[in-house]
Amino acid sequence: MRLGKPKANNRRPRNDDDAVMPLINIVFLLLIFFMVAGKLTSSDPFEISPPSSSSGINEDPGSLTLLVGRNGETALDGTVIAEADLANALTERLQDEPSIVLRLKADGGAKAADVIQVMEIIRDAGAGELNLLTLPDRT
C-alpha cells in the first residue's frame, strides 16, 4: 500500500446549465442560418395590385417577370428599367433562354395603353409565351 498525497478530484461539480448549453448553441446557429438564407422571394420594386380573374394560372418560378406600375413604370425581374431599355434587355435574355416563359404583372389601375405597349415590346423581342398574372376572383 502506498501512502502519500490523496488523489485530487479533477471533476467539476455538476451544473444543470451545462446540459442546456449545446441546445442553445444549436438554436443560435439555426437562427443565424435562417436569417441569412431566409429570403424566400424578392419584393417588387414598386407596389402592384393586379386585377382579379377567375382563370387561375399558377406562377412558374423559372420564368421572367415584367412589372407595369400604375404610373407606367416598368421593371424586369425586380429591377426598375426604362421602357426604352426594356426591348434590348428582353432580346438579350430571350437569346440566352429562348424557351423562357414571360410573366406580365400589371397594376389593376395601370393604363391599358401602357400594358399594351409593354406587350408589343415583348412580342417584338421574340417571346414565345406570355402569362398575364392576376389575383384569383373572390366571388
N, CA and C atoms as an extended XYZ file, in Angstrom:
417
Properties=species:S:1:pos:R:3:atomname:S:1:resname:S:1:resid:I:1 pbc="F F F"
N         0.839       -1.155        0.000 N   MET     1
C         0.000        0.000        0.000 CA  MET     1
C         0.887        1.221        0.000 C   MET     1
N         0.461        2.132       -0.787 N   ARG     2
C         1.235        3.340       -0.956 CA  ARG     2
C         0.627        4.474       -0.151 C   ARG     2
N         1.447        5.117        0.546 N   LEU     3
C         0.979        6.266        1.311 CA  LEU     3
C         1.494        7.530        0.638 C   LEU     3
N         0.753        8.524        0.650 N   GLY     4
C         1.174        9.779        0.062 CA  GLY     4
C         0.002       10.737       -0.029 C   GLY     4
N         0.118       11.652       -0.931 N   LYS     5
C        -0.944       12.639       -1.110 CA  LYS     5
C        -2.196       11.958       -1.661 C   LYS     5
N        -3.322       12.384       -1.171 N   PRO     6
C        -4.548       11.831       -1.758 CA  PRO     6
C        -4.727       12.373       -3.184 C   PRO     6
N        -5.342       11.564       -4.029 N   LYS     7
C        -5.556       11.923       -5.432 CA  LYS     7
C        -6.571       13.074       -5.517 C   LYS     7
N        -6.260       14.098       -6.290 N   ALA     8
C        -7.170       15.244       -6.434 CA  ALA     8
C        -8.303       14.883       -7.380 C   ALA     8
N        -9.476       15.304       -7.059 N   ASN     9
C       -10.649       15.056       -7.902 CA  ASN     9
C       -10.709       16.156       -8.962 C   ASN     9
N       -10.479       15.803      -10.227 N   ASN    10
C       -10.445       16.783      -11.321 CA  ASN    10
C       -11.827       17.097      -11.887 C   ASN    10
N       -12.852       16.494      -11.384 N   ARG    11
C       -14.201       16.728      -11.898 CA  ARG    11
C       -14.792       17.997      -11.305 C   ARG    11
N       -15.462       18.748      -12.168 N   ARG    12
C       -16.168       19.940      -11.690 CA  ARG    12
C       -17.482       19.515      -11.052 C   ARG    12
N       -18.004       20.330      -10.188 N   PRO    13
C       -19.330       19.994       -9.649 CA  PRO    13
C       -20.371       20.078      -10.775 C   PRO    13
N       -21.336       19.206      -10.776 N   ARG    14
C       -22.354       19.140      -11.827 CA  ARG    14
C       -23.237       20.382      -11.774 C   ARG    14
N       -23.421       20.974      -12.950 N   ASN    15
C       -24.242       22.172      -13.068 CA  ASN    15
C       -25.324       21.873      -14.101 C   ASN    15
N       -26.576       22.158      -13.794 N   ASP    16
C       -27.684       21.855      -14.704 CA  ASP    16
C       -27.627       22.693      -15.978 C   ASP    16
N       -26.979       23.847      -15.941 N   ASP    17
C       -26.868       24.693      -17.128 CA  ASP    17
C       -25.987       24.064      -18.200 C   ASP    17
N       -25.096       23.189      -17.825 N   ASP    18
C       -24.212       22.540      -18.795 CA  ASP    18
C       -24.985       21.697      -19.798 C   ASP    18
N       -26.094       21.145      -19.407 N   ALA    19
C       -26.893       20.318      -20.306 CA  ALA    19
C       -27.671       21.175      -21.313 C   ALA    19
N       -27.906       22.435      -20.994 N   VAL    20
C       -28.694       23.314      -21.854 CA  VAL    20
C       -27.824       24.033      -22.885 C   VAL    20
N       -26.566       24.192      -22.615 N   MET    21
C       -25.682       24.958      -23.500 CA  MET    21
C       -25.614       24.418      -24.935 C   MET    21
N       -25.485       23.114      -25.158 N   PRO    22
C       -25.474       22.643      -26.546 CA  PRO    22
C       -26.779       22.973      -27.288 C   PRO    22
N       -27.896       22.885      -26.597 N   LEU    23
C       -29.176       23.222      -27.213 CA  LEU    23
C       -29.233       24.699      -27.589 C   LEU    23
N       -28.758       25.550      -26.725 N   ILE    24
C       -28.732       26.989      -27.012 CA  ILE    24
C       -27.828       27.267      -28.214 C   ILE    24
N       -26.701       26.588      -28.287 N   ASN    25
C       -25.796       26.772      -29.429 CA  ASN    25
C       -26.457       26.363      -30.736 C   ASN    25
N       -27.161       25.252      -30.729 N   ILE    26
C       -27.834       24.785      -31.950 CA  ILE    26
C       -28.930       25.760      -32.361 C   ILE    26
N       -29.730       26.209      -31.408 N   VAL    27
C       -30.803       27.160      -31.717 CA  VAL    27
C       -30.218       28.466      -32.255 C   VAL    27
N       -29.132       28.917      -31.677 N   PHE    28
C       -28.494       30.146      -32.145 CA  PHE    28
C       -27.976       29.979      -33.569 C   PHE    28
N       -27.336       28.854      -33.867 N   LEU    29
C       -26.848       28.606      -35.231 CA  LEU    29
C       -27.988       28.510      -36.233 C   LEU    29
N       -29.089       27.878      -35.850 N   LEU    30
C       -30.256       27.810      -36.741 CA  LEU    30
C       -30.842       29.195      -36.980 C   LEU    30
N       -30.883       30.004      -35.952 N   LEU    31
C       -31.382       31.368      -36.093 CA  LEU    31
C       -30.538       32.151      -37.094 C   LEU    31
N       -29.223       32.064      -36.949 N   ILE    32
C       -28.327       32.762      -37.877 CA  ILE    32
C       -28.507       32.230      -39.294 C   ILE    32
N       -28.605       30.910      -39.439 N   PHE    33
C       -28.780       30.311      -40.770 CA  PHE    33
C       -30.046       30.826      -41.437 C   PHE    33
N       -31.172       30.820      -40.721 N   PHE    34
C       -32.426       31.247      -41.332 CA  PHE    34
C       -32.478       32.756      -41.564 C   PHE    34
N       -31.745       33.522      -40.784 N   MET    35
C       -31.689       34.956      -41.054 CA  MET    35
C       -30.916       35.232      -42.330 C   MET    35
N       -29.852       34.478      -42.574 N   VAL    36
C       -29.030       34.687      -43.758 CA  VAL    36
C       -29.696       34.094      -44.991 C   VAL    36
N       -30.214       32.884      -44.873 N   ALA    37
C       -30.750       32.169      -46.031 CA  ALA    37
C       -32.261       32.278      -46.137 C   ALA    37
N       -32.884       33.083      -45.320 N   GLY    38
C       -34.336       33.100      -45.255 CA  GLY    38
C       -35.041       33.969      -46.266 C   GLY    38
N       -34.346       34.568      -47.182 N   LYS    39
C       -35.008       35.399      -48.174 CA  LYS    39
C       -35.645       34.484      -49.217 C   LYS    39
N       -36.948       34.290      -49.112 N   LEU    40
C       -37.637       33.351      -49.990 CA  LEU    40
C       -37.944       33.959      -51.351 C   LEU    40
N       -38.498       35.151      -51.363 N   THR    41
C       -38.805       35.820      -52.619 CA  THR    41
C       -38.424       37.281      -52.504 C   THR    41
N       -38.080       37.847      -53.606 N   SER    42
C       -37.764       39.270      -53.586 CA  SER    42
C       -39.054       40.057      -53.769 C   SER    42
N       -39.095       41.197      -53.151 N   SER    43
C       -40.278       42.036      -53.276 CA  SER    43
C       -40.192       42.855      -54.555 C   SER    43
N       -41.341       43.265      -55.041 N   ASP    44
C       -41.396       44.069      -56.253 CA  ASP    44
C       -40.827       45.459      -55.973 C   ASP    44
N       -40.181       46.075      -56.963 N   PRO    45
C       -39.582       47.390      -56.729 CA  PRO    45
C       -40.605       48.504      -56.518 C   PRO    45
N       -41.834       48.280      -56.938 N   PHE    46
C       -42.911       49.221      -56.652 CA  PHE    46
C       -44.181       48.419      -56.444 C   PHE    46
N       -45.168       49.030      -55.805 N   GLU    47
C       -46.383       48.311      -55.428 CA  GLU    47
C       -47.236       47.995      -56.652 C   GLU    47
N       -47.666       46.735      -56.720 N   ILE    48
C       -48.512       46.267      -57.817 CA  ILE    48
C       -49.752       45.621      -57.216 C   ILE    48
N       -50.923       46.027      -57.687 N   SER    49
C       -52.185       45.392      -57.307 CA  SER    49
C       -52.824       44.836      -58.573 C   SER    49
N       -52.526       43.578      -58.917 N   PRO    50
C       -53.036       43.026      -60.171 CA  PRO    50
C       -54.556       42.950      -60.176 C   PRO    50
N       -55.155       42.977      -61.355 N   PRO    51
C       -56.605       42.820      -61.439 CA  PRO    51
C       -56.986       41.386      -61.072 C   PRO    51
N       -58.257       41.184      -60.737 N   SER    52
C       -58.701       39.836      -60.384 CA  SER    52
C       -59.201       39.102      -61.622 C   SER    52
N       -59.116       37.768      -61.561 N   SER    53
C       -59.513       36.928      -62.681 CA  SER    53
C       -59.914       35.563      -62.151 C   SER    53
N       -60.695       34.853      -62.894 N   SER    54
C       -61.095       33.510      -62.481 CA  SER    54
C       -60.294       32.433      -63.193 C   SER    54
N       -59.257       32.801      -63.973 N   SER    55
C       -58.513       31.815      -64.760 CA  SER    55
C       -57.597       30.962      -63.902 C   SER    55
N       -56.895       31.527      -62.941 N   GLY    56
C       -56.070       30.767      -62.014 CA  GLY    56
C       -54.809       30.177      -62.593 C   GLY    56
N       -54.028       30.926      -63.358 N   ILE    57
C       -52.738       30.446      -63.867 CA  ILE    57
C       -51.725       30.517      -62.733 C   ILE    57
N       -51.032       29.421      -62.483 N   ASN    58
C       -50.023       29.393      -61.422 CA  ASN    58
C       -48.738       30.046      -61.895 C   ASN    58
N       -48.031       30.644      -60.948 N   GLU    59
C       -46.749       31.262      -61.265 CA  GLU    59
C       -45.682       30.193      -61.422 C   GLU    59
N       -44.832       30.364      -62.416 N   ASP    60
C       -43.716       29.456      -62.656 CA  ASP    60
C       -42.459       30.119      -62.127 C   ASP    60
N       -41.779       29.515      -61.130 N   PRO    61
C       -40.616       30.173      -60.536 CA  PRO    61
C       -39.435       30.319      -61.492 C   PRO    61
N       -39.389       29.561      -62.593 N   GLY    62
C       -38.275       29.646      -63.516 CA  GLY    62
C       -38.537       30.572      -64.680 C   GLY    62
N       -39.455       31.488      -64.528 N   SER    63
C       -39.806       32.366      -65.632 CA  SER    63
C       -39.299       33.782      -65.386 C   SER    63
N       -39.484       34.627      -66.381 N   LEU    64
C       -39.033       36.015      -66.348 CA  LEU    64
C       -40.241       36.900      -66.063 C   LEU    64
N       -40.146       37.763      -65.055 N   THR    65
C       -41.279       38.583      -64.639 CA  THR    65
C       -41.083       40.035      -65.041 C   THR    65
N       -42.109       40.593      -65.684 N   LEU    66
C       -42.130       42.011      -66.032 CA  LEU    66
C       -43.238       42.667      -65.232 C   LEU    66
N       -42.965       43.854      -64.721 N   LEU    67
C       -43.953       44.595      -63.941 CA  LEU    67
C       -44.303       45.886      -64.668 C   LEU    67
N       -45.587       46.230      -64.637 N   VAL    68
C       -46.044       47.524      -65.146 CA  VAL    68
C       -46.811       48.184      -64.010 C   VAL    68
N       -46.314       49.331      -63.550 N   GLY    69
C       -46.915       50.025      -62.423 CA  GLY    69
C       -48.076       50.911      -62.827 C   GLY    69
N       -48.721       51.442      -61.831 N   ARG    70
C       -49.892       52.303      -62.035 CA  ARG    70
C       -49.546       53.530      -62.881 C   ARG    70
N       -48.325       54.058      -62.727 N   ASN    71
C       -47.913       55.260      -63.459 CA  ASN    71
C       -47.106       54.945      -64.709 C   ASN    71
N       -47.090       53.687      -65.140 N   GLY    72
C       -46.390       53.316      -66.362 CA  GLY    72
C       -44.950       52.890      -66.166 C   GLY    72
N       -44.439       52.879      -64.912 N   GLU    73
C       -43.067       52.431      -64.696 CA  GLU    73
C       -42.977       50.925      -64.960 C   GLU    73
N       -41.812       50.494      -65.401 N   THR    74
C       -41.611       49.088      -65.727 CA  THR    74
C       -40.426       48.532      -64.957 C   THR    74
N       -40.469       47.233      -64.715 N   ALA    75
C       -39.376       46.531      -64.034 CA  ALA    75
C       -39.232       45.154      -64.659 C   ALA    75
N       -37.998       44.695      -64.746 N   LEU    76
C       -37.697       43.381      -65.302 CA  LEU    76
C       -36.978       42.572      -64.232 C   LEU    76
N       -37.611       41.504      -63.780 N   ASP    77
C       -37.071       40.636      -62.722 CA  ASP    77
C       -36.618       41.412      -61.495 C   ASP    77
N       -37.463       42.331      -61.024 N   GLY    78
C       -37.191       43.052      -59.793 CA  GLY    78
C       -36.310       44.277      -59.922 C   GLY    78
N       -35.880       44.619      -61.140 N   THR    79
C       -35.039       45.786      -61.354 CA  THR    79
C       -35.795       46.796      -62.211 C   THR    79
N       -35.938       47.997      -61.695 N   VAL    80
C       -36.623       49.043      -62.463 CA  VAL    80
C       -35.812       49.336      -63.711 C   VAL    80
N       -36.507       49.398      -64.836 N   ILE    81
C       -35.836       49.604      -66.121 CA  ILE    81
C       -36.673       50.573      -66.956 C   ILE    81
N       -35.998       51.422      -67.697 N   ALA    82
C       -36.705       52.355      -68.575 CA  ALA    82
C       -37.327       51.578      -69.724 C   ALA    82
N       -38.461       52.051      -70.192 N   GLU    83
C       -39.160       51.348      -71.272 CA  GLU    83
C       -38.298       51.273      -72.531 C   GLU    83
N       -37.455       52.283      -72.746 N   ALA    84
C       -36.586       52.286      -73.920 CA  ALA    84
C       -35.537       51.168      -73.832 C   ALA    84
N       -35.081       50.843      -72.629 N   ASP    85
C       -34.073       49.789      -72.440 CA  ASP    85
C       -34.696       48.403      -72.325 C   ASP    85
N       -36.010       48.347      -72.155 N   LEU    86
C       -36.690       47.076      -71.953 CA  LEU    86
C       -36.555       46.156      -73.162 C   LEU    86
N       -36.679       46.693      -74.356 N   ALA    87
C       -36.599       45.870      -75.566 CA  ALA    87
C       -35.233       45.208      -75.690 C   ALA    87
N       -34.162       45.962      -75.460 N   ASN    88
C       -32.811       45.385      -75.545 CA  ASN    88
C       -32.583       44.324      -74.475 C   ASN    88
N       -33.026       44.596      -73.252 N   ALA    89
C       -32.840       43.630      -72.164 CA  ALA    89
C       -33.608       42.340      -72.430 C   ALA    89
N       -34.833       42.477      -72.943 N   LEU    90
C       -35.628       41.287      -73.258 CA  LEU    90
C       -35.018       40.492      -74.404 C   LEU    90
N       -34.556       41.180      -75.431 N   THR    91
C       -33.956       40.494      -76.580 CA  THR    91
C       -32.727       39.706      -76.146 C   THR    91
N       -31.871       40.313      -75.320 N   GLU    92
C       -30.680       39.613      -74.833 CA  GLU    92
C       -31.066       38.399      -73.994 C   GLU    92
N       -32.035       38.573      -73.121 N   ARG    93
C       -32.442       37.471      -72.232 CA  ARG    93
C       -33.084       36.340      -73.029 C   ARG    93
N       -33.874       36.683      -74.043 N   LEU    94
C       -34.527       35.647      -74.847 CA  LEU    94
C       -33.532       34.938      -75.754 C   LEU    94
N       -32.442       35.586      -76.130 N   GLN    95
C       -31.410       34.904      -76.909 CA  GLN    95
C       -30.697       33.871      -76.049 C   GLN    95
N       -30.499       34.191      -74.757 N   ASP    96
C       -29.855       33.250      -73.838 CA  ASP    96
C       -30.773       32.075      -73.514 C   ASP    96
N       -32.047       32.349      -73.312 N   GLU    97
C       -33.032       31.325      -72.954 CA  GLU    97
C       -34.269       31.494      -73.837 C   GLU    97
N       -34.277       30.944      -75.059 N   PRO    98
C       -35.395       31.180      -75.977 CA  PRO    98
C       -36.725       30.568      -75.533 C   PRO    98
N       -36.706       29.562      -74.685 N   SER    99
C       -37.961       28.915      -74.289 CA  SER    99
C       -38.504       29.430      -72.959 C   SER    99
N       -37.941       30.511      -72.431 N   ILE   100
C       -38.380       31.038      -71.133 CA  ILE   100
C       -39.800       31.598      -71.257 C   ILE   100
N       -40.566       31.396      -70.197 N   VAL   101
C       -41.938       31.901      -70.146 CA  VAL   101
C       -41.909       33.281      -69.512 C   VAL   101
N       -42.524       34.248      -70.159 N   LEU   102
C       -42.600       35.607      -69.628 CA  LEU   102
C       -43.899       35.767      -68.855 C   LEU   102
N       -43.800       36.426      -67.690 N   ARG   103
C       -44.972       36.728      -66.879 CA  ARG   103
C       -45.112       38.240      -66.807 C   ARG   103
N       -46.273       38.739      -67.134 N   LEU   104
C       -46.540       40.174      -67.069 CA  LEU   104
C       -47.457       40.426      -65.888 C   LEU   104
N       -46.973       41.208      -64.949 N   LYS   105
C       -47.726       41.543      -63.742 CA  LYS   105
C       -47.989       43.040      -63.783 C   LYS   105
N       -49.206       43.403      -64.130 N   ALA   106
C       -49.566       44.814      -64.277 CA  ALA   106
C       -50.494       45.233      -63.148 C   ALA   106
N       -50.361       46.462      -62.718 N   ASP   107
C       -51.243       47.022      -61.704 CA  ASP   107
C       -52.648       47.145      -62.295 C   ASP   107
N       -53.657       46.885      -61.463 N   GLY   108
C       -55.046       46.980      -61.922 CA  GLY   108
C       -55.422       48.389      -62.345 C   GLY   108
N       -54.736       49.399      -61.830 N   GLY   109
C       -55.022       50.787      -62.178 CA  GLY   109
C       -54.142       51.325      -63.288 C   GLY   109
N       -53.297       50.481      -63.871 N   ALA   110
C       -52.428       50.930      -64.960 CA  ALA   110
C       -53.251       51.184      -66.212 C   ALA   110
N       -52.782       52.122      -67.022 N   LYS   111
C       -53.474       52.418      -68.281 CA  LYS   111
C       -53.316       51.238      -69.226 C   LYS   111
N       -54.396       50.908      -69.902 N   ALA   112
C       -54.362       49.794      -70.854 CA  ALA   112
C       -53.334       50.053      -71.942 C   ALA   112
N       -53.163       51.306      -72.347 N   ALA   113
C       -52.193       51.641      -73.395 CA  ALA   113
C       -50.767       51.301      -72.948 C   ALA   113
N       -50.450       51.525      -71.650 N   ASP   114
C       -49.116       51.191      -71.140 CA  ASP   114
C       -48.887       49.681      -71.160 C   ASP   114
N       -49.901       48.938      -70.756 N   VAL   115
C       -49.785       47.474      -70.734 CA  VAL   115
C       -49.651       46.930      -72.155 C   VAL   115
N       -50.435       47.458      -73.074 N   ILE   116
C       -50.381       47.006      -74.474 CA  ILE   116
C       -49.026       47.344      -75.087 C   ILE   116
N       -48.485       48.506      -74.758 N   GLN   117
C       -47.178       48.893      -75.281 CA  GLN   117
C       -46.089       47.931      -74.800 C   GLN   117
N       -46.142       47.534      -73.526 N   VAL   118
C       -45.173       46.573      -72.999 CA  VAL   118
C       -45.383       45.214      -73.670 C   VAL   118
N       -46.622       44.828      -73.912 N   MET   119
C       -46.899       43.560      -74.594 CA  MET   119
C       -46.353       43.577      -76.030 C   MET   119
N       -46.412       44.723      -76.688 N   GLU   120
C       -45.845       44.832      -78.039 CA  GLU   120
C       -44.320       44.718      -77.999 C   GLU   120
N       -43.697       45.294      -76.979 N   ILE   121
C       -42.244       45.172      -76.821 CA  ILE   121
C       -41.873       43.703      -76.612 C   ILE   121
N       -42.665       43.002      -75.811 N   ILE   122
C       -42.421       41.578      -75.563 CA  ILE   122
C       -42.537       40.785      -76.859 C   ILE   122
N       -43.570       41.066      -77.631 N   ARG   123
C       -43.766       40.369      -78.907 CA  ARG   123
C       -42.610       40.649      -79.860 C   ARG   123
N       -42.203       41.914      -79.959 N   ASP   124
C       -41.118       42.288      -80.872 CA  ASP   124
C       -39.771       41.697      -80.443 C   ASP   124
N       -39.614       41.428      -79.144 N   ALA   125
C       -38.371       40.829      -78.652 CA  ALA   125
C       -38.287       39.345      -78.994 C   ALA   125
N       -39.409       38.758      -79.415 N   GLY   126
C       -39.405       37.360      -79.846 CA  GLY   126
C       -39.856       36.370      -78.789 C   GLY   126
N       -40.666       36.812      -77.835 N   ALA   127
C       -41.144       35.909      -76.786 CA  ALA   127
C       -42.133       34.908      -77.365 C   ALA   127
N       -42.028       33.665      -76.890 N   GLY   128
C       -42.921       32.617      -77.361 CA  GLY   128
C       -44.197       32.510      -76.554 C   GLY   128
N       -44.085       32.742      -75.240 N   GLU   129
C       -45.244       32.589      -74.368 CA  GLU   129
C       -45.268       33.708      -73.347 C   GLU   129
N       -46.469       34.232      -73.081 N   LEU   130
C       -46.655       35.316      -72.124 CA  LEU   130
C       -47.843       34.985      -71.252 C   LEU   130
N       -47.661       35.046      -69.947 N   ASN   131
C       -48.747       34.859      -68.986 CA  ASN   131
C       -49.022       36.195      -68.323 C   ASN   131
N       -50.278       36.596      -68.297 N   LEU   132
C       -50.696       37.805      -67.604 CA  LEU   132
C       -51.138       37.387      -66.216 C   LEU   132
N       -50.443       37.861      -65.191 N   LEU   133
C       -50.732       37.476      -63.812 CA  LEU   133
C       -51.876       38.309      -63.246 C   LEU   133
N       -52.783       37.625      -62.597 N   THR   134
C       -53.917       38.277      -61.952 CA  THR   134
C       -54.127       37.653      -60.582 C   THR   134
N       -54.967       38.289      -59.774 N   LEU   135
C       -55.347       37.729      -58.480 CA  LEU   135
C       -56.571       36.857      -58.689 C   LEU   135
N       -56.735       35.776      -57.887 N   PRO   136
C       -57.930       34.946      -58.028 CA  PRO   136
C       -59.172       35.728      -57.666 C   PRO   136
N       -60.248       35.487      -58.396 N   ASP   137
C       -61.524       36.158      -58.159 CA  ASP   137
C       -62.136       35.624      -56.869 C   ASP   137
N       -62.549       36.489      -55.977 N   ARG   138
C       -63.061       36.089      -54.656 CA  ARG   138
C       -64.587       35.954      -54.612 C   ARG   138
N       -65.245       35.821      -55.731 N   THR   139
C       -66.710       35.732      -55.725 CA  THR   139
C       -67.199       34.341      -55.579 C   THR   139
